[in-house]
């Protein structure tokens, strides 16, 4: 029993610390660029003010939440199930800023609004099944 406790303690003690969150630009360069640099599946191209304007007009919480869930031809979480919501939201804000928006990286209040919109979006999608 004592050996098991020591082994369990060793596992806990050597657990890796959580990774730091990536910036919006880092997420864009690692993930989003694959579609938003080329316009795959009609993705709005990075920096294209005309294509992004109606999306920016939807609002930061709405656009981010819908992208997180998956919208139009975009897969949920941009296709990365390990991506944190805050990282995704930072990348969305980064792309919006590059396209004429004045969005900041999300603070706690904005993340809460995004989470509420995600719940609403999922509820509405469940109703369409």
Secondary structure, 3 states (H helix, E strand, C coil): CHHHHHHHHHHHHCCCCCCCCCCHHHHHHHHHHHHHCCCHHHCCCCCCHHHHHHHHHHCHHHHHHHHHHCECCECHHHHCCCCCHHHHHHHHHHHHHHCCCCCCCCCHHHHHHHHHHHHHHHHHHHHCC
